[in-house]
Amino acid sequence: MFKIGVLASTSGTDLQAIIDEINAGNMPGIELSVVISNKKDAYALERAKSQGFEAVFVDPKGLKRETYDEKLAKILKDHDVDLVVLIGYMRILSNAFVKKFKGKIINVHPSLIPKFSGKSFYGSNVHKAVLEAGEKETGMTIHYVEEGVDTGEIIVQVPCKVDPSDTPETLQQKVQELEKEWYPKVIKKLAQK
């Protein structure tokens, strides 16, 4: 069994897409072992719990990044996780954590990296920046996580058109549709390796 562990800070729309694919039998041999969040009220936790998956809140309050990440690593190791999947995870992982799971952490970013990537580009900031720059296309990138922010090896990039009528919200919807389609596909591909 290929086990995945999810780190999430937000609502977990991409998590739902993965759960839907697992429940539909489209990801044979893949198990969602645990969903962990740094936000007590992250809907991703509720989403996982309500559908029978283990969901864990780990409070970062008063902890150094390295100490916090050690707690995450222990939970993931205890669940024998083969792949760490970041879904709207709003913390930068420590170098020690990344080294511990080298080549086993993936992230989805809502732009075509290297464009609109790095520390200040997350959530709707990305889509606003794309529109302000007058880009004709945007998209999403699924990549391995390494020590830098959004610098890991790209696994897949899928573009979509930017229409003149697009707003940050409509662009976010387009990109999220791509993420929901491609994140499960990439996980399946990595599980088969």
KOLNU-445591 format. One record per residue: residue in one letter; x, y, z of N, C-alpha, C in turn; residue number from 1. Coordinates in Angstrom, 3 decimals. Atoms other than C-alpha are relative to their C-alpha. Layout:
N
+------+----------+----------+----------+----------+----------+----------+----------+----------+----------+------+
| resn |       nX |       nY |       nZ |      caX |      caY |      caZ |       cX |       cY |       cZ | resi |
+------+----------+----------+----------+----------+----------+----------+----------+----------+----------+------+
|    a |        X |        Y |        Z |        X |        Y |        Z |        X |        Y |        Z |  NUM |
...
+------+----------+----------+----------+----------+----------+----------+----------+----------+----------+------+
This chain:
193
+------+----------+----------+----------+----------+----------+----------+----------+----------+----------+------+
| resn |       nX |       nY |       nZ |      caX |      caY |      caZ |       cX |       cY |       cZ | resi |
+------+----------+----------+----------+----------+----------+----------+----------+----------+----------+------+
|    m |    0.848 |   -1.200 |    0.000 |    0.000 |    0.000 |    0.000 |    0.883 |    1.249 |    0.000 |    1 |
|    f |   -0.721 |   -1.268 |    0.087 |    1.319 |    3.448 |   -0.982 |   -0.773 |    1.015 |    0.833 |    2 |
|    k |    0.713 |   -0.864 |   -0.957 |    0.482 |    5.802 |    1.885 |    0.372 |    1.463 |   -0.171 |    3 |
|    i |   -0.254 |   -1.431 |    0.085 |    0.057 |    9.534 |    1.598 |   -0.446 |    0.693 |    1.282 |    4 |
|    g |    0.346 |   -0.859 |   -1.124 |    0.013 |   12.130 |    4.353 |   -0.148 |    1.405 |   -0.541 |    5 |
|    v |    0.280 |   -1.338 |    0.517 |   -1.471 |   15.557 |    3.692 |    0.259 |    1.045 |    1.080 |    6 |
|    l |   -0.148 |   -1.174 |   -0.856 |   -0.374 |   18.848 |    5.253 |   -0.853 |    1.091 |   -0.615 |    7 |
|    a |    0.939 |   -0.991 |    0.534 |   -3.116 |   21.468 |    4.875 |   -0.256 |    1.100 |    1.018 |    8 |
|    s |    0.328 |   -1.122 |   -0.889 |   -3.911 |   24.909 |    6.290 |   -1.338 |    0.639 |   -0.356 |    9 |
|    t |    1.194 |   -0.695 |    0.507 |   -7.012 |   25.835 |    4.300 |   -1.181 |   -0.957 |   -0.133 |   10 |
|    s |    1.240 |    0.783 |    0.116 |  -10.297 |   24.356 |    3.081 |    0.201 |   -1.390 |   -0.595 |   11 |
|    g |   -0.288 |    1.346 |    0.517 |   -8.751 |   21.432 |    1.189 |   -0.832 |   -0.432 |   -1.186 |   12 |
|    t |    0.749 |    0.392 |    1.206 |  -10.540 |   21.514 |   -2.172 |    0.745 |   -1.089 |   -0.769 |   13 |
|    d |   -0.789 |    1.028 |    0.681 |   -7.676 |   19.534 |   -3.704 |   -0.027 |   -1.310 |    0.784 |   14 |
|    l |    0.123 |    1.189 |   -0.844 |   -7.888 |   17.133 |   -0.755 |   -1.291 |   -0.736 |   -0.349 |   15 |
|    q |    1.286 |    0.622 |    0.347 |  -11.555 |   16.531 |   -1.618 |    0.094 |   -0.749 |   -1.321 |   16 |
|    a |   -0.174 |    0.664 |    1.304 |  -10.582 |   15.709 |   -5.207 |    0.734 |   -1.328 |    0.163 |   17 |
|    i |   -0.759 |    1.235 |   -0.254 |   -8.081 |   13.120 |   -3.915 |   -0.892 |   -1.027 |    0.700 |   18 |
|    i |    0.921 |    0.896 |   -0.715 |  -10.637 |   11.641 |   -1.487 |   -1.038 |   -0.577 |   -0.964 |   19 |
|    d |    1.003 |    0.454 |    0.974 |  -13.223 |   11.458 |   -4.286 |    0.569 |   -1.080 |   -0.916 |   20 |
|    e |   -0.645 |    0.984 |    0.882 |  -10.776 |    9.587 |   -6.534 |    0.269 |   -1.312 |    0.743 |   21 |
|    i |   -0.235 |    1.208 |   -0.804 |   -9.847 |    7.169 |   -3.723 |   -1.324 |   -0.751 |    0.187 |   22 |
|    n |    1.315 |    0.617 |   -0.242 |  -13.526 |    6.540 |   -2.891 |   -0.621 |   -0.590 |   -1.258 |   23 |
|    a |    0.543 |    0.508 |    1.273 |  -14.358 |    6.017 |   -6.571 |    0.786 |   -1.214 |   -0.501 |   24 |
|    g |   -0.811 |    1.159 |    0.406 |  -11.699 |    3.271 |   -6.731 |    0.980 |    0.321 |   -1.114 |   25 |
|    n |   -0.896 |   -0.412 |    1.084 |   -9.588 |    5.305 |   -9.171 |    1.461 |    0.132 |    0.421 |   26 |
|    m |   -1.386 |   -0.061 |   -0.476 |   -6.479 |    5.218 |   -6.992 |    0.337 |   -1.285 |    0.757 |   27 |
|    p |   -0.250 |    1.273 |   -0.685 |   -5.977 |    1.512 |   -6.245 |    1.415 |   -0.060 |    0.572 |   28 |
|    g |   -1.305 |    0.157 |   -0.638 |   -3.165 |    0.710 |   -3.836 |    0.489 |    1.260 |    0.698 |   29 |
|    i |   -0.383 |   -1.262 |   -0.649 |   -3.131 |    4.287 |   -2.488 |   -0.938 |    0.246 |    1.175 |   30 |
|    e |    0.779 |   -0.228 |   -1.221 |   -4.240 |    5.102 |    1.036 |    0.304 |    1.391 |    0.553 |   31 |
|    l |   -0.178 |   -1.277 |   -0.684 |   -4.799 |    8.490 |    2.643 |    0.114 |   -0.326 |    1.487 |   32 |
|    s |   -0.255 |    0.440 |   -1.377 |   -3.197 |    7.784 |    6.030 |   -0.346 |    1.048 |    1.045 |   33 |
|    v |    0.213 |   -1.046 |   -0.995 |   -3.440 |   11.147 |    7.773 |   -0.019 |    1.372 |   -0.660 |   34 |
|    v |    0.024 |   -1.409 |    0.403 |   -4.312 |   14.806 |    7.267 |    0.386 |    0.803 |    1.241 |   35 |
|    i |   -0.497 |   -0.792 |   -1.130 |   -2.423 |   17.253 |    9.495 |   -0.119 |    1.480 |   -0.342 |   36 |
|    s |    0.081 |   -1.436 |    0.220 |   -3.046 |   20.965 |    9.912 |    0.600 |    0.785 |    1.159 |   37 |
|    n |   -0.507 |   -0.945 |   -0.992 |   -1.438 |   23.869 |   11.718 |   -1.108 |    0.974 |    0.424 |   38 |
|    k |    1.151 |   -0.869 |   -0.316 |   -4.873 |   25.569 |   11.851 |   -1.125 |   -0.861 |    0.543 |   39 |
|    k |    1.046 |    0.791 |   -0.655 |   -7.450 |   24.215 |   14.276 |   -1.308 |    0.012 |   -0.795 |   40 |
|    d |    1.265 |   -0.140 |    0.716 |  -10.327 |   25.523 |   12.135 |    0.111 |   -0.236 |   -1.509 |   41 |
|    a |   -0.153 |    0.285 |    1.437 |   -8.944 |   24.411 |    8.736 |   -1.087 |   -0.986 |   -0.420 |   42 |
|    y |    1.087 |    0.872 |    0.434 |  -11.880 |   22.907 |    6.864 |    0.530 |   -1.335 |   -0.539 |   43 |
|    a |   -0.617 |    1.257 |    0.464 |   -9.479 |   20.301 |    5.453 |   -0.095 |   -1.082 |    1.078 |   44 |
|    l |    0.095 |    0.970 |   -1.108 |   -9.514 |   18.641 |    8.913 |   -1.410 |   -0.563 |    0.096 |   45 |
|    e |    1.411 |    0.407 |   -0.065 |  -13.310 |   18.561 |    9.023 |   -0.353 |   -0.898 |   -1.184 |   46 |
|    r |    0.227 |    0.747 |    1.246 |  -13.414 |   17.330 |    5.423 |    0.500 |   -1.443 |    0.141 |   47 |
|    a |   -0.596 |    1.334 |   -0.170 |  -11.095 |   14.415 |    6.255 |   -0.762 |   -0.808 |    1.048 |   48 |
|    k |    0.683 |    0.677 |   -1.110 |  -12.750 |   13.532 |    9.595 |   -1.384 |   -0.491 |   -0.393 |   49 |
|    s |    1.383 |    0.331 |    0.333 |  -16.287 |   13.585 |    8.217 |   -0.093 |   -1.149 |   -1.006 |   50 |
|    q |    0.012 |    1.084 |    0.989 |  -15.260 |   11.069 |    5.545 |    0.823 |   -1.206 |    0.464 |   51 |
|    g |   -0.617 |    1.184 |   -0.584 |  -13.539 |    8.667 |    7.911 |    1.510 |   -0.064 |   -0.049 |   52 |
|    f |   -1.460 |   -0.009 |    0.037 |   -9.916 |    9.728 |    7.530 |    0.539 |    0.656 |    1.270 |   53 |
|    e |   -0.590 |   -0.569 |   -1.202 |   -7.594 |   10.527 |   10.405 |    0.426 |    1.445 |   -0.262 |   54 |
|    a |   -0.322 |   -1.423 |    0.129 |   -7.239 |   14.278 |   10.936 |    0.594 |    0.485 |    1.314 |   55 |
|    v |   -0.722 |   -0.400 |   -1.197 |   -4.777 |   15.837 |   13.371 |    0.363 |    1.487 |   -0.063 |   56 |
|    f |   -0.434 |   -1.391 |   -0.132 |   -4.335 |   19.430 |   14.500 |    1.246 |    0.014 |    0.869 |   57 |
|    v |   -1.219 |   -0.153 |   -0.782 |   -0.804 |   20.236 |   15.656 |    0.198 |    1.499 |    0.201 |   58 |
|    d |   -0.062 |   -1.424 |   -0.329 |   -0.658 |   23.586 |   17.421 |    1.440 |    0.520 |   -0.089 |   59 |
|    p |   -1.355 |   -0.529 |    0.136 |    2.377 |   25.621 |   16.325 |    0.359 |    1.065 |    1.043 |   60 |
|    k |   -0.188 |   -1.098 |   -0.956 |    1.945 |   28.169 |   19.118 |    1.193 |   -0.237 |    0.920 |   61 |
|    g |   -1.152 |    0.053 |   -0.895 |    5.199 |   28.851 |   20.949 |    1.100 |   -0.960 |   -0.406 |   62 |
|    l |   -1.021 |    0.959 |    0.444 |    7.179 |   26.304 |   18.930 |    0.856 |    0.586 |   -1.110 |   63 |
|    k |   -0.885 |   -0.376 |    1.105 |   10.206 |   26.983 |   16.773 |   -0.387 |   -0.864 |   -1.201 |   64 |
|    r |    0.368 |    0.725 |    1.217 |    9.745 |   25.909 |   13.165 |    0.553 |   -1.428 |   -0.007 |   65 |
|    e |   -0.631 |    1.325 |    0.000 |   12.190 |   23.002 |   13.568 |   -0.704 |   -0.955 |    0.967 |   66 |
|    t |    0.677 |    0.822 |   -1.014 |   10.470 |   21.737 |   16.735 |   -1.377 |   -0.414 |   -0.496 |   67 |
|    y |    1.325 |    0.294 |    0.542 |    7.062 |   21.977 |   15.105 |    0.095 |   -1.073 |   -1.088 |   68 |
|    d |   -0.161 |    0.948 |    1.103 |    8.272 |   20.151 |   12.010 |    0.407 |   -1.391 |    0.476 |   69 |
|    e |   -0.349 |    1.304 |   -0.583 |    9.756 |   17.390 |   14.187 |   -1.272 |   -0.748 |    0.421 |   70 |
|    k |    1.283 |    0.613 |   -0.402 |    6.249 |   16.790 |   15.577 |   -0.735 |   -0.547 |   -1.229 |   71 |
|    l |    0.644 |    0.449 |    1.239 |    4.865 |   16.588 |   12.026 |    0.678 |   -1.264 |   -0.529 |   72 |
|    a |   -0.770 |    1.133 |    0.518 |    7.637 |   14.231 |   10.950 |   -0.300 |   -1.269 |    0.782 |   73 |
|    k |    0.286 |    1.171 |   -0.825 |    6.929 |   11.903 |   13.877 |   -1.360 |   -0.597 |   -0.362 |   74 |
|    i |    1.341 |    0.489 |    0.363 |    3.223 |   11.663 |   12.987 |    0.049 |   -0.685 |   -1.362 |   75 |
|    l |   -0.090 |    0.571 |    1.352 |    4.041 |   11.027 |    9.318 |    0.756 |   -1.332 |    0.019 |   76 |
|    k |   -0.779 |    1.245 |   -0.117 |    6.658 |    8.389 |   10.218 |   -0.835 |   -1.090 |    0.691 |   77 |
|    d |    0.861 |    0.958 |   -0.702 |    4.230 |    6.723 |   12.665 |   -1.071 |   -0.583 |   -0.919 |   78 |
|    h |    1.006 |    0.470 |    0.966 |    1.787 |    6.408 |    9.741 |    0.642 |   -0.636 |   -1.239 |   79 |
|    d |   -0.739 |    0.611 |    1.125 |    4.494 |    4.970 |    7.420 |   -0.293 |    0.673 |   -1.335 |   80 |
|    v |    0.349 |   -0.749 |    1.202 |    3.815 |    7.723 |    4.888 |    1.112 |   -0.075 |   -1.048 |   81 |
|    d |   -0.941 |    0.070 |    1.126 |    5.472 |    7.267 |    1.473 |    0.140 |    1.341 |   -0.715 |   82 |
|    l |    0.003 |   -1.279 |    0.712 |    4.544 |   10.700 |    0.119 |   -0.722 |    1.044 |    0.846 |   83 |
|    v |    0.608 |   -1.120 |   -0.719 |    3.844 |   14.031 |    1.834 |   -0.568 |    0.953 |   -1.053 |   84 |
|    v |    0.695 |   -0.818 |    0.985 |    1.286 |   16.068 |   -0.108 |   -0.429 |    1.311 |    0.658 |   85 |
|    l |    0.365 |   -1.306 |   -0.548 |    0.991 |   19.802 |    0.579 |   -1.218 |    0.537 |   -0.745 |   86 |
|    i |    1.229 |   -0.538 |    0.585 |   -2.475 |   21.238 |    0.019 |   -0.333 |    1.294 |    0.741 |   87 |
|    g |    0.260 |   -1.289 |   -0.651 |   -2.769 |   24.950 |    0.775 |    0.684 |    0.088 |    1.351 |   88 |
|    y |   -0.730 |   -0.002 |   -1.266 |   -0.145 |   24.496 |    3.473 |    0.752 |    1.316 |    0.111 |   89 |
|    m |   -0.485 |   -1.375 |   -0.105 |    0.734 |   27.984 |    4.684 |    1.199 |    0.183 |    0.935 |   90 |
|    r |   -1.241 |   -0.132 |   -0.770 |    4.015 |   27.286 |    6.444 |    1.155 |   -0.448 |   -0.887 |   91 |
|    i |   -1.192 |    0.426 |    0.732 |    7.509 |   27.033 |    5.028 |    0.655 |   -1.096 |    0.829 |   92 |
|    l |   -0.580 |    1.144 |   -0.703 |    8.977 |   23.663 |    5.937 |    1.485 |    0.238 |    0.297 |   93 |
|    s |   -1.409 |   -0.146 |   -0.383 |   12.306 |   23.562 |    7.771 |    0.873 |   -0.883 |   -0.888 |   94 |
|    n |   -0.950 |    0.795 |    0.795 |   15.395 |   22.269 |    5.964 |    0.121 |   -1.415 |    0.530 |   95 |
|    a |   -0.121 |    1.331 |   -0.611 |   15.606 |   19.377 |    8.435 |   -1.165 |   -0.895 |   -0.434 |   96 |
|    f |    1.178 |    0.770 |    0.412 |   12.050 |   18.274 |    7.555 |    0.134 |   -0.411 |   -1.467 |   97 |
|    v |   -0.131 |    0.274 |    1.439 |   12.702 |   18.538 |    3.814 |    1.053 |   -1.086 |   -0.240 |   98 |
|    k |   -1.053 |    1.020 |    0.154 |   15.913 |   16.492 |    4.164 |   -0.505 |   -1.377 |    0.425 |   99 |
|    k |    0.539 |    1.262 |   -0.520 |   14.081 |   13.826 |    6.189 |   -0.904 |   -0.701 |   -1.030 |  100 |
|    f |    0.929 |    0.549 |    0.985 |   11.532 |   13.374 |    3.385 |    0.441 |    0.349 |   -1.428 |  101 |
|    k |   -0.565 |   -0.405 |    1.299 |   13.833 |   14.194 |    0.456 |   -0.610 |   -0.794 |   -1.161 |  102 |
|    g |    0.600 |    0.643 |    1.169 |   12.135 |   13.485 |   -2.863 |   -1.354 |   -0.623 |    0.274 |  103 |
|    k |    1.281 |    0.614 |   -0.375 |    8.928 |   12.538 |   -1.033 |   -1.025 |    1.038 |    0.440 |  104 |
|    i |    0.952 |   -1.069 |   -0.329 |    7.184 |   15.915 |   -0.646 |   -0.369 |    0.691 |   -1.298 |  105 |
|    i |    0.437 |   -0.730 |    1.190 |    5.064 |   17.458 |   -3.383 |   -0.951 |    1.131 |    0.392 |  106 |
|    n |    0.835 |   -1.177 |   -0.228 |    3.245 |   20.766 |   -3.617 |   -0.654 |    0.399 |   -1.316 |  107 |
|    v |    0.624 |   -0.581 |    1.190 |    0.813 |   22.370 |   -6.019 |    0.058 |    1.510 |    0.160 |  108 |
|    h |   -0.095 |   -1.463 |   -0.032 |    1.375 |   26.025 |   -6.893 |   -0.899 |    0.570 |   -1.102 |  109 |
|    p |    0.986 |   -0.514 |    0.957 |   -1.286 |   28.170 |   -8.631 |    0.549 |    0.959 |   -1.060 |  110 |
|    s |   -0.522 |   -0.750 |    1.149 |    0.948 |   29.538 |  -11.409 |    0.952 |   -0.919 |   -0.752 |  111 |
|    l |   -0.983 |    0.750 |    0.773 |    3.378 |   28.371 |  -14.048 |    1.391 |    0.427 |    0.480 |  112 |
|    i |   -1.323 |   -0.297 |   -0.570 |    6.600 |   28.365 |  -12.012 |    1.022 |    0.029 |   -1.142 |  113 |
|    p |   -0.438 |   -0.911 |   -1.050 |    8.988 |   30.237 |  -12.174 |   -0.802 |    1.306 |    0.106 |  114 |
|    k |    0.796 |   -1.229 |   -0.089 |    6.437 |   32.970 |  -12.875 |   -0.856 |   -0.014 |    1.256 |  115 |
|    f |    0.888 |   -0.203 |   -1.143 |    4.617 |   34.293 |   -9.808 |    0.165 |   -1.087 |    1.070 |  116 |
|    s |   -0.278 |    0.986 |   -1.047 |    6.311 |   31.993 |   -7.323 |    0.962 |    0.611 |    1.012 |  117 |
|    g |   -0.851 |   -0.496 |   -1.067 |    8.263 |   32.439 |   -4.106 |   -0.828 |    0.415 |    1.200 |  118 |
|    k |    0.621 |   -0.262 |   -1.302 |    7.479 |   33.664 |   -0.598 |   -1.284 |    0.818 |   -0.020 |  119 |
|    s |    1.190 |   -0.859 |   -0.073 |    4.929 |   36.399 |   -1.360 |   -1.123 |   -0.439 |   -0.937 |  120 |
|    f |    1.014 |    0.448 |    0.951 |    3.037 |   34.463 |   -4.022 |   -0.737 |   -1.239 |    0.508 |  121 |
|    y |    0.865 |    1.087 |   -0.448 |    0.262 |   32.357 |   -2.494 |   -1.446 |    0.491 |   -0.092 |  122 |
|    g |    1.429 |   -0.337 |    0.038 |   -3.518 |   32.234 |   -2.725 |   -0.348 |    1.007 |   -1.075 |  123 |
|    s |    0.491 |   -0.964 |    0.991 |   -5.244 |   35.128 |   -4.444 |    1.069 |    1.016 |   -0.421 |  124 |
|    n |   -1.114 |   -0.881 |    0.405 |   -1.974 |   37.166 |   -4.484 |    0.508 |   -0.372 |   -1.386 |  125 |
|    v |   -0.518 |    0.503 |    1.275 |   -0.873 |   34.980 |   -7.393 |   -0.901 |    0.464 |   -1.140 |  126 |
|    h |    0.939 |   -0.311 |    1.081 |   -4.013 |   35.551 |   -9.456 |   -0.077 |    1.507 |   -0.266 |  127 |
|    k |   -0.034 |   -1.466 |    0.159 |   -3.980 |   39.329 |   -8.811 |    1.232 |    0.402 |   -0.797 |  128 |
|    a |   -1.265 |   -0.324 |    0.676 |   -0.339 |   39.472 |   -9.920 |   -0.036 |   -0.393 |   -1.476 |  129 |
|    v |    0.127 |    0.469 |    1.387 |   -1.098 |   37.466 |  -13.089 |   -0.805 |    1.015 |   -0.813 |  130 |
|    l |    0.858 |   -0.968 |    0.703 |   -3.882 |   39.898 |  -14.041 |    0.693 |    1.356 |   -0.146 |  131 |
|    e |   -0.706 |   -1.295 |    0.046 |   -1.825 |   43.000 |  -13.162 |    1.123 |    0.001 |   -1.027 |  132 |
|    a |   -1.106 |    0.103 |    0.965 |    1.018 |   41.734 |  -15.367 |   -0.509 |   -0.136 |   -1.437 |  133 |
|    g |    0.573 |    0.126 |    1.343 |   -1.376 |   41.337 |  -18.307 |    0.328 |   -1.321 |   -0.691 |  134 |
|    e |   -0.328 |    1.320 |    0.562 |   -0.528 |   37.655 |  -18.770 |   -1.149 |   -0.547 |   -0.843 |  135 |
|    k |    1.008 |    0.615 |    0.877 |   -2.339 |   35.764 |  -21.542 |   -0.330 |   -1.426 |    0.452 |  136 |
|    e |    0.276 |    1.330 |   -0.553 |   -2.028 |   32.427 |  -19.748 |    0.599 |   -0.122 |    1.387 |  137 |
|    t |   -0.509 |    0.342 |   -1.324 |   -1.514 |   31.066 |  -16.279 |   -0.185 |   -1.506 |    0.113 |  138 |
|    g |    0.186 |    1.439 |   -0.146 |   -1.990 |   27.595 |  -14.821 |    0.452 |   -0.458 |    1.362 |  139 |
|    m |   -0.452 |    0.534 |   -1.281 |   -0.724 |   25.331 |  -12.111 |    1.215 |   -0.870 |   -0.229 |  140 |
|    t |   -1.228 |    0.797 |    0.023 |    2.510 |   23.555 |  -11.291 |   -0.026 |   -0.939 |    1.194 |  141 |
|    i |   -0.210 |    0.946 |   -1.104 |    2.979 |   20.404 |   -9.245 |    1.498 |   -0.307 |   -0.016 |  142 |
|    h |   -1.456 |    0.134 |   -0.059 |    6.562 |   20.139 |   -8.034 |    0.431 |   -0.665 |    1.306 |  143 |
|    y |   -0.601 |    0.521 |   -1.229 |    8.819 |   18.436 |   -5.527 |    0.383 |    1.188 |    0.877 |  144 |
|    v |   -0.384 |   -1.051 |   -0.942 |    9.560 |   20.456 |   -2.399 |    1.445 |   -0.228 |    0.403 |  145 |
|    e |   -1.372 |    0.033 |   -0.505 |   13.151 |   21.284 |   -1.585 |    0.169 |    1.189 |    0.930 |  146 |
|    e |   -0.244 |   -1.033 |   -1.011 |   14.802 |   23.807 |    0.743 |   -0.509 |    1.387 |   -0.393 |  147 |
|    g |    0.488 |   -1.311 |    0.445 |   13.881 |   26.874 |   -1.359 |   -1.519 |    0.004 |   -0.121 |  148 |
|    v |    1.458 |   -0.105 |    0.151 |   10.306 |   28.173 |   -1.760 |   -0.348 |   -0.071 |   -1.489 |  149 |
|    d |    0.427 |    0.212 |    1.395 |    8.736 |   26.899 |   -5.012 |    1.171 |   -0.220 |   -0.961 |  150 |
|    t |   -1.186 |    0.178 |    0.846 |   12.156 |   25.865 |   -6.329 |    0.249 |   -1.457 |   -0.400 |  151 |
|    g |   -0.252 |    1.421 |    0.264 |   11.873 |   22.066 |   -6.475 |   -0.291 |   -0.398 |   -1.436 |  152 |
|    e |    0.178 |    0.533 |    1.358 |   11.888 |   19.957 |   -9.634 |   -1.489 |   -0.064 |   -0.355 |  153 |
|    i |    1.394 |   -0.017 |    0.478 |    8.700 |   20.397 |  -11.663 |   -0.395 |   -1.389 |   -0.485 |  154 |
|    i |    0.537 |    1.291 |    0.427 |    6.615 |   17.246 |  -12.118 |   -0.926 |    0.210 |   -1.196 |  155 |
|    v |    0.919 |   -0.302 |    1.106 |    3.869 |   18.730 |  -14.290 |   -0.444 |    1.460 |    0.086 |  156 |
|    q |    0.588 |   -1.339 |    0.090 |    2.640 |   22.145 |  -15.463 |   -1.131 |   -0.071 |   -1.009 |  157 |
|    v |    1.141 |   -0.013 |    0.909 |   -0.763 |   22.672 |  -17.020 |   -0.494 |    1.447 |   -0.116 |  158 |
|    p |    0.417 |   -1.388 |    0.173 |   -1.674 |   26.046 |  -18.542 |   -1.509 |    0.145 |   -0.209 |  159 |
|    c |    1.360 |   -0.360 |    0.385 |   -5.023 |   27.772 |  -18.914 |    0.014 |    1.457 |   -0.461 |  160 |
|    k |    0.069 |   -1.324 |    0.607 |   -6.049 |   30.888 |  -20.792 |   -0.489 |    1.031 |    1.027 |  161 |
|    v |    0.503 |   -1.123 |   -0.795 |   -6.486 |   34.242 |  -19.064 |   -0.888 |    0.826 |   -0.930 |  162 |
|    d |    0.935 |   -0.785 |    0.812 |   -9.584 |   35.927 |  -20.475 |   -0.027 |    1.450 |    0.469 |  163 |
|    p |    0.062 |   -1.416 |   -0.383 |   -9.966 |   39.732 |  -20.530 |   -1.004 |    0.261 |    1.138 |  164 |
|    s |    1.029 |   -0.182 |   -1.033 |  -13.039 |   39.343 |  -18.288 |    0.359 |   -0.640 |    1.342 |  165 |
|    d |   -0.366 |    0.706 |   -1.235 |  -11.186 |   37.287 |  -15.650 |    0.255 |    0.948 |    1.171 |  166 |
|    t |   -0.286 |   -0.674 |   -1.268 |  -11.033 |   38.432 |  -12.034 |    0.903 |   -0.958 |    0.783 |  167 |
|    p |   -0.787 |    0.954 |   -0.793 |   -8.743 |   36.966 |   -9.355 |   -0.829 |   -1.233 |    0.399 |  168 |
|    e |    0.883 |    1.112 |   -0.418 |  -11.742 |   34.830 |   -8.273 |   -0.252 |   -0.994 |   -1.141 |  169 |
|    t |    0.278 |    0.918 |    1.129 |  -12.551 |   33.433 |  -11.752 |    1.268 |   -0.741 |   -0.397 |  170 |
|    l |   -1.277 |    0.633 |    0.320 |   -8.870 |   32.770 |  -12.378 |    0.317 |   -1.100 |    1.008 |  171 |
|    q |   -0.223 |    0.999 |   -1.050 |   -8.602 |   30.949 |   -9.054 |   -0.842 |   -1.250 |   -0.275 |  172 |
|    q |    0.868 |    1.149 |    0.309 |  -11.556 |   28.742 |  -10.059 |    0.564 |   -0.838 |   -1.139 |  173 |
|    k |   -0.578 |    0.720 |    1.147 |   -9.955 |   27.853 |  -13.404 |    1.212 |   -0.828 |    0.426 |  174 |
|    v |   -1.231 |    0.667 |   -0.428 |   -6.634 |   26.999 |  -11.776 |   -0.329 |   -1.147 |    0.954 |  175 |
|    q |    0.377 |    1.075 |   -0.938 |   -8.294 |   24.990 |   -8.985 |   -0.589 |   -1.206 |   -0.727 |  176 |
|    e |    0.518 |    1.124 |    0.786 |  -10.133 |   22.892 |  -11.576 |    1.151 |   -0.851 |   -0.530 |  177 |
|    l |   -1.181 |    0.724 |    0.488 |   -6.747 |   21.975 |  -13.058 |    0.668 |   -0.767 |    1.136 |  178 |
|    e |   -0.625 |    0.649 |   -1.166 |   -5.324 |   21.218 |   -9.595 |   -0.769 |   -1.256 |    0.389 |  179 |
|    k |    0.837 |    1.143 |   -0.424 |   -8.256 |   18.927 |   -8.732 |    0.111 |   -1.153 |   -0.982 |  180 |
|    e |   -0.145 |    1.058 |    1.012 |   -7.800 |   17.040 |  -11.993 |    1.383 |   -0.644 |    0.070 |  181 |
|    w |   -1.363 |    0.488 |    0.151 |   -4.012 |   16.739 |  -11.902 |    0.665 |   -0.507 |    1.275 |  182 |
|    y |   -0.664 |    0.472 |   -1.230 |   -3.082 |   16.251 |   -8.234 |   -0.180 |   -1.515 |    0.186 |  183 |
|    p |    0.156 |    1.459 |   -0.117 |   -4.650 |   12.756 |   -8.054 |    0.793 |   -0.766 |   -1.063 |  184 |
|    k |   -0.754 |    0.666 |    1.087 |   -3.058 |   11.852 |  -11.429 |    1.484 |   -0.108 |    0.350 |  185 |
|    v |   -1.426 |   -0.016 |   -0.346 |    0.409 |   12.841 |  -10.213 |    0.271 |   -0.972 |    1.152 |  186 |
|    i |   -0.175 |    0.930 |   -1.133 |   -0.004 |   10.928 |   -6.941 |   -0.013 |   -1.446 |   -0.506 |  187 |
|    k |    0.076 |    1.367 |    0.582 |   -1.029 |    7.810 |   -8.927 |    1.292 |   -0.349 |   -0.726 |  188 |
|    k |   -1.231 |    0.213 |    0.760 |    1.991 |    8.193 |  -11.196 |    1.175 |   -0.267 |    0.936 |  189 |
|    l |   -1.102 |    0.177 |   -0.952 |    4.368 |    8.535 |   -8.230 |   -0.133 |   -1.313 |    0.773 |  190 |
|    a |    0.237 |    1.262 |   -0.721 |    2.773 |    5.549 |   -6.489 |    0.439 |   -1.201 |   -0.840 |  191 |
|    q |   -0.363 |    1.111 |    0.907 |    3.509 |    3.387 |   -9.545 |    1.498 |   -0.137 |   -0.207 |  192 |
|    k |   -1.457 |    0.039 |    0.207 |    7.222 |    4.242 |   -9.571 |    0.658 |   -1.063 |    0.849 |  193 |
+------+----------+----------+----------+----------+----------+----------+----------+----------+----------+------+
